[in-house]
Amino acid sequence: QVQLVESGGGLVQAGGSLRLSCAASGRTFSSYAVGWFRQAPGKDREFVAAISRSGVSTYYADLAKGRFTISRDNAKNTVYLQMNSLKPDDTAVYYCAADQYSSSRATYPHEYNYWGQGTQVTVSS
């Protein structure tokens, strides 16, 4: 079992950057694929990016390609989401999720068993 805690959210102007972190408990974090999702008010939770257990493979939603980068440091039990060129439409609660059996192309929430509490990202115009 793994527990996830997101951090790094906040208020930023359009065009700015934020780096989100997802810190995990447990000694077997390297056994989990990790994904980032986001949910804006009144909208469904949507996939942003995912990374394989080793960090070699990554996968991005179209909304993230060219602007966001997912990475991980298994020695620190942490996954990161670097977000650049932020837009007001990126405003949402961002969640990280993990699962031992999913691949780096797991894009649906039901493919992940463990979730963090979320961190708010607000992009002003």
N, C-alpha and C positions, 0 to 999 in steps of 0.2 A: 504494500500500500504506500501511497505517496501523498503528501500534502503540498499544495501549491500556494504561493503568495505573490501576487503581482505588486509592482511599484513602478514609479516613474511617470505616472500620468500627471496632468495639470492643464493649465490654460496657456495657450500659445497663439500667436498671431498667424494668419495665413502665410504660407511660405516658410514657416519655421520648422524646427525639428524637435523631436522627443525620442528618448530611448527608454523603452519599457523593459523591465526585468521580471522574470518569473523564477523565483527561488523555490527549490524543492527540498523537502525533507527526505531522509532515507538514503541508504548507501547504494541502492541499485538504480539510481536515477538514469544511468546510462542505458538501462534496459527499456526505457520508455521513449516512444516517439512523442513529440510535443507539437501542438498546434496553437495558433493564436486565432481568436474569433473576436467579433465585436457586435454590439447590439445598441442601436439607436432607439430612442423612445418611439414606441408604436410600430417598430419593425422587428422582423425575425432576426435571430442571431445568424451572422454570416461569417463564413470562413475568410481568413486573411492570409495566413501562411502556415507552413508546417515544416518540420525538420526531422530527419531520421535519428536513430539512436546514436549513431556515431557522429552525426553532424555533416556527413559527406553529401547527403541528398537533401535538397530543399524544394519546396513547391509553393507557388504563390497564386493567389487569386488575381484576376486581371486588375482589380482595383489597387493592388499593391505592387505590381510589376514596375520596376524602374524607380520606385520611390521608397519602398520598404525593404529591409534586409533582416532575415531571421538568422540567428547564430546561437551557438551553445558552448558552454564551458563545463564539461562534465566534472572536472576537478573541483569546480565551485558549485556544482549542482544548480546551474543557472542557465536559463535560456533568455535571449534578448530579442527585442524587436526594435530595430532602428528605423525611425520614421522621418523621412525628409519631405520637403515640399508639401507640407500639410495643407489641407483644404478644409473649409467649413464642413463639407460633407463627411469628413473623417471624424467628426464629433460623435462620440459613442462611449459606452463602457467597453473596455477591452479585457478579454479573459484569456488566460492560458489554460490549456487542457493537456492531459497526458494519458497514454495508454500503452500497455506492454505489447499489445497484439496488432496495433495499427501501423500502417506504413507512413512514409512521409507524404503520401498522396491521399491521406484520410482527410476529407473535406467536410464531412457531416458531423454535427455535434454528437449524434448517437454513437459515433465510432470512438469516442473518448469516454473513459470511465471516471477520470479525476479532473476536477475543475477548481480553479482559484475563485476568489471572491470578486475579482474584477477591479479595474482601476479606471477612473474617469479621465477621458481626454476631451478637451474642449478647444476648438479652433475658432478663433474670432476672425471676422472679415475686416 
